[in-house]
Amino acid sequence: MLRGLLNSLLVVVPSVVLVLVLGAGAAWVFARRASRLVSAAYALCVSGLLLPPAVITVVMELRQLGLAGTRPGMIAVYTGMYLSTSIFFMTGFIRAIPTELEEAARIDGAGPARIFGRIALPLLRPVIATATIMVTLYAWSDVFYAFFVLGGGDRATLPLNLYKVASAQLYLNNWHLVFAYVVVMSLPMVAVFLVGQRKIVSGITSGAVK
């Protein structure tokens, strides 16, 4: 169980960080740039919400790249799957932020990187907390994609270990052990939800006061 917990952390945490960082940067460009090329790129990115990923194609591509059965391959899959959701939420949130804040920063001599890091990111805390909860919940409880990409062995995550135990019928007469496993596996998600909920409430409150 400890090994499964470590594997889940090594896969989910980098995936969430990449989804948030790449999603915030892309959303800022999509929200502030107005051109046909940017609109087409945004439509292409958001189309991931509607088009289901082809598991067989993904696994074959990972095998060609030598990433099948590895944590980087699983991180790449989760990042590609949930990046569209992050971009969709953050783009709509950034469009509601007044552009005068960024224009004032440009007048003071701030560059794009500083504007993004000092102005855009702090204002994105509520939507970042929401995206963190959603992506972490989906990736942490995933069994389907982990089964095809990781397969098992020493890199199996917590849900994948639980699936193996249930499919092997080792604990048919000891369901209390299975439910204990489920409860322990759910505790990190409860902690993430509680922390993220506080960030959402505090961000909305501070924005209303300002």
C-alpha positions in Angstrom: 0.0 0.0 0.0 2.9 2.4 0.8 4.4 1.7 -2.6 1.1 2.3 -4.3 0.7 5.6 -2.4 4.2 6.7 -3.5 3.5 5.7 -7.1 0.2 7.7 -7.1 1.9 10.7 -5.7 4.8 10.5 -8.2 2.2 10.4 -11.0 -0.6 12.6 -9.9 1.4 15.5 -8.4 3.5 16.2 -11.6 0.4 15.8 -13.7 -1.5 18.4 -11.8 1.4 20.8 -11.7 1.9 20.6 -15.5 -1.9 20.9 -16.2 -2.1 24.1 -14.0 1.1 25.7 -15.3 0.5 25.0 -19.0 -3.2 25.6 -18.7 -2.7 29.0 -17.0 -0.1 30.1 -19.6 -2.2 29.0 -22.6 -5.4 30.5 -21.1 -3.7 33.9 -20.7 -2.7 33.9 -24.3 -6.1 32.8 -25.5 -7.9 35.3 -23.4 -5.7 38.3 -24.3 -4.9 37.7 -28.0 -7.5 38.2 -30.7 -6.7 36.6 -34.0 -7.9 33.7 -36.2 -4.9 31.6 -35.4 -5.4 32.0 -31.7 -9.1 31.2 -32.0 -8.3 28.1 -34.0 -5.7 27.0 -31.4 -8.2 27.6 -28.6 -10.9 25.6 -30.4 -8.4 22.8 -31.0 -7.4 22.7 -27.3 -11.0 22.8 -26.0 -12.0 20.0 -28.4 -10.3 17.6 -26.0 -13.4 18.1 -23.8 -15.6 16.5 -26.4 -13.4 14.0 -28.1 -12.6 10.9 -26.0 -8.9 9.8 -26.1 -8.2 6.7 -28.1 -6.6 4.3 -25.6 -5.1 1.9 -28.2 -3.5 4.7 -30.2 -2.1 6.3 -27.0 -0.6 3.1 -25.8 0.9 2.4 -29.3 2.4 5.9 -29.4 3.9 5.5 -25.9 5.4 2.2 -26.9 7.1 3.8 -29.9 8.4 6.5 -27.7 9.6 4.0 -25.1 7.3 5.5 -22.4 4.8 2.6 -22.0 4.8 1.2 -18.5 6.6 4.3 -17.1 5.6 7.1 -14.8 6.6 9.8 -17.4 4.2 8.1 -19.9 1.4 8.1 -17.4 2.1 11.8 -16.5 2.0 12.7 -20.2 -1.4 10.9 -20.6 -3.0 12.7 -17.7 -1.6 16.0 -18.7 -2.9 15.7 -22.3 -6.3 14.5 -21.0 -7.0 17.2 -18.5 -5.3 20.1 -20.1 -8.4 21.0 -22.1 -10.5 21.3 -18.9 -7.9 23.6 -17.3 -7.6 25.8 -20.4 -11.4 26.1 -20.7 -12.0 27.2 -17.1 -9.1 29.5 -16.9 -9.7 31.3 -20.2 -13.2 32.2 -19.2 -12.0 33.4 -15.9 -9.2 35.6 -17.3 -11.6 37.2 -19.8 -13.6 38.5 -16.9 -10.5 40.2 -15.4 -10.2 43.9 -16.4 -7.4 44.5 -18.9 -6.7 47.9 -17.2 -4.6 46.0 -14.6 -2.2 44.7 -17.2 -2.1 48.0 -19.1 -1.1 49.8 -15.9 1.7 47.3 -15.3 2.9 47.7 -18.9 3.0 51.5 -18.4 5.2 50.9 -15.3 7.6 48.9 -17.4 6.6 45.3 -16.6 7.1 42.7 -19.2 4.8 39.8 -20.2 6.4 37.3 -17.8 6.2 39.7 -14.9 2.6 40.6 -15.7 1.7 37.0 -15.9 3.5 36.0 -12.6 2.6 39.1 -10.5 -0.9 40.0 -11.7 -2.5 37.1 -13.6 -1.6 34.2 -11.5 -2.6 35.7 -8.1 -6.0 36.5 -9.6 -6.4 32.9 -10.8 -6.3 31.4 -7.3 -10.0 30.5 -7.2 -10.0 28.8 -10.6 -6.7 27.2 -10.0 -8.1 25.7 -6.8 -11.1 24.4 -8.7 -9.0 22.9 -11.5 -6.7 21.3 -8.9 -9.6 19.6 -7.2 -11.0 18.3 -10.4 -7.8 17.1 -12.0 -6.5 15.5 -8.8 -9.8 13.7 -8.2 -9.9 12.3 -11.7 -6.2 11.3 -11.9 -6.1 9.9 -8.3 -9.1 7.6 -8.8 -8.2 6.5 -12.3 -8.0 2.8 -13.0 -8.8 2.5 -16.7 -5.9 4.4 -18.2 -3.4 3.3 -15.5 -4.2 -0.3 -16.3 -3.3 0.1 -20.0 -0.3 2.5 -19.6 1.3 1.3 -16.4 0.1 -2.3 -16.5 1.1 -3.2 -13.0 4.2 -4.3 -11.2 6.2 -2.0 -9.0 4.6 1.1 -10.6 1.0 0.3 -9.9 -1.0 3.1 -8.3 -3.4 2.8 -5.3 -6.6 2.3 -7.4 -4.8 -0.1 -9.7 -3.7 -2.2 -6.7 -7.2 -2.2 -5.4 -8.5 -3.4 -8.7 -5.9 -6.2 -8.8 -6.9 -7.3 -5.3 -10.6 -7.3 -6.2 -10.2 -9.1 -9.5 -8.0 -11.7 -7.8 -10.8 -12.4 -5.3 -8.4 -12.6 -2.4 -10.6 -10.8 0.1 -14.1 -12.0 -0.7 -14.7 -12.9 2.9 -12.8 -9.8 4.3 -14.6 -6.9 2.9 -13.7 -4.8 5.9 -10.1 -4.8 4.7 -11.2 -3.7 1.2 -13.3 -0.9 2.6 -10.4 0.2 4.9 -8.2 0.4 1.8 -10.8 2.6 0.1 -11.1 4.9 3.1 -7.3 5.3 3.4 -7.1 5.9 -0.4 -9.7 8.6 -0.2 -8.1 10.6 2.7 -5.6 12.6 0.4 -8.6 13.6 -1.7 -10.5 14.8 1.3 -7.4 16.9 2.3 -7.1 18.4 -1.2 -10.8 19.3 -1.2 -10.7 21.0 2.1 -7.6 23.1 1.2 -9.0 23.9 -2.2 -12.4 24.9 -0.8 -10.7 27.4 1.6 -8.8 28.9 -1.3 -11.9 29.2 -3.4 -13.9 30.9 -0.6 -11.0 33.2 0.3 -10.4 34.2 -3.3 -14.1 35.0 -3.9 -14.3 37.0 -0.7 -11.1 39.0 -1.4 -12.4 39.8 -4.9 -15.7 41.0 -3.6 -14.1 43.2 -1.0 -11.8 44.8 -3.7 
